[in-house]
Amino acid sequence: MLFVGMIVAGVAVAAGLVIAAMGENMLYFYSPSQIRAGEAPSGPSIRVGGLVVEGSVRRGEGLEVSFTLTDGAETVDVRYAGILPDLFREGQGIVASGVLEAGGGRLRAEEVLAKHDENYMPPEVAEAMEMARQGGKMVPPHGARQ
């Protein structure tokens, strides 16, 4: 019985560690409206999605680029240093992963993902844009820190 108890305790500890590690590595999705409302955390990495605002793409030195995302109601500025996907362009739906800078007004992106054809939009972006159009509010993901 002691041996079985030790095995059960070991499995419980291992499962607890796995669940804790998964929670720390989760990327939660937020819309520009949620970021402007202060619902997104400033510390951990998050994902922001929306449409690239026409005329907002500005190229800097080297691979630096900045642009503005909108969900139809609010906007958020994004800074990115890297190679943009071939399908990136103004008016297109994208998802950017990164960290909000102090004050929560700008995202320092580490990754930018573009849709793969003209008919596709990431489900999270489509849902956020529809909610913003209706004046509603997206529910924060379960377990998201605010």
C-alpha positions in Angstrom: 0.0 0.0 0.0 2.9 2.4 0.8 4.3 1.8 -2.7 1.0 2.5 -4.4 0.6 5.6 -2.3 4.0 6.9 -3.4 3.2 6.2 -7.1 -0.1 8.1 -6.8 1.6 11.0 -5.0 4.3 11.1 -7.7 1.8 11.2 -10.5 -0.2 14.0 -8.8 3.0 16.1 -8.4 4.0 15.5 -12.0 0.5 16.4 -13.2 0.5 19.6 -11.1 3.9 20.7 -12.5 2.7 20.1 -16.1 -0.5 22.1 -15.6 1.5 24.9 -14.0 4.0 25.0 -16.9 1.2 25.0 -19.4 -0.5 28.0 -17.7 2.7 30.0 -17.8 3.2 29.5 -21.5 -0.3 30.3 -22.6 -0.8 33.2 -25.0 -4.2 34.9 -24.5 -5.9 36.7 -27.3 -7.1 40.3 -26.9 -8.8 42.8 -29.3 -7.7 46.4 -29.6 -10.8 47.4 -27.7 -9.9 45.2 -24.8 -6.3 46.7 -24.7 -7.7 50.2 -24.8 -10.0 49.3 -21.9 -7.0 48.1 -19.9 -8.1 44.5 -19.8 -4.8 43.1 -21.2 -1.8 42.5 -18.9 1.4 44.4 -19.4 3.8 41.7 -18.4 3.2 38.3 -20.1 3.1 37.7 -23.8 -0.3 38.2 -25.5 -1.8 38.0 -29.0 -3.6 40.9 -30.6 -5.6 40.6 -33.7 -7.4 42.9 -36.1 -7.1 44.6 -39.5 -4.1 46.6 -40.5 -5.3 50.3 -40.8 -4.9 51.7 -44.3 -1.9 54.1 -44.5 -0.6 53.1 -41.1 2.4 51.0 -42.1 5.7 52.9 -41.5 9.1 51.4 -42.2 12.0 52.2 -40.0 15.7 51.3 -40.1 16.5 47.8 -41.3 13.7 45.4 -40.6 11.8 47.7 -38.2 8.2 48.4 -39.1 5.3 49.9 -37.2 1.6 49.7 -38.0 -1.8 50.1 -36.4 -4.4 47.4 -35.9 -8.1 48.0 -35.5 -11.2 45.9 -34.6 -13.5 48.5 -36.0 -14.0 50.3 -32.7 -10.5 50.9 -31.3 -6.9 50.8 -32.5 -3.5 49.7 -31.1 -0.1 50.5 -32.4 2.3 47.7 -33.1 6.1 47.8 -33.4 7.9 44.8 -35.0 11.5 44.1 -36.0 11.7 41.2 -38.3 10.6 39.9 -41.7 6.9 40.3 -42.3 4.9 37.5 -43.8 4.6 37.7 -47.6 0.8 38.1 -47.2 1.1 41.1 -44.9 -0.6 44.2 -46.3 -2.9 47.1 -45.3 -6.5 46.2 -44.8 -5.7 42.6 -44.0 -6.5 40.6 -40.9 -3.4 39.7 -38.8 -2.5 38.4 -35.4 0.6 39.8 -33.6 2.2 38.1 -30.6 4.2 40.2 -28.1 4.3 42.2 -25.0 2.5 45.4 -24.2 4.8 48.3 -23.5 4.3 50.4 -20.3 1.1 52.3 -20.4 -0.6 49.6 -22.5 -0.8 51.7 -25.7 1.7 49.8 -27.9 2.5 46.2 -28.6 6.2 45.2 -29.1 5.6 42.2 -31.4 7.8 39.2 -31.5 5.8 37.5 -34.2 3.3 38.6 -36.9 1.0 36.1 -38.6 -1.0 36.9 -41.7 -4.0 35.1 -43.1 -3.3 32.6 -45.8 -5.8 33.7 -48.4 -8.3 36.5 -49.1 -11.3 34.6 -47.6 -9.8 33.6 -44.3 -9.6 35.5 -41.1 -8.4 34.0 -37.8 -11.6 33.1 -35.8 -10.5 35.2 -32.8 -10.1 38.3 -35.0 -13.5 37.8 -36.6 -15.2 37.3 -33.2 -13.4 40.4 -31.8 -14.4 42.6 -34.7 -18.0 41.4 -34.6 -18.2 42.1 -30.8 -16.6 45.6 -31.3 -19.2 46.4 -34.1 -22.0 45.4 -31.8 -20.6 47.4 -28.9 -20.2 44.3 -26.8 -17.3 43.0 -24.8 -15.3 39.8 -25.3 -15.0 37.6 -22.2 -11.4 37.3 -21.0 -10.0 33.8 -21.4 -10.4 31.5 -18.4 -7.5 31.9 -16.1 -6.2 35.1 -17.8 -4.4 37.4 -15.4 -5.5 41.0 -15.4 
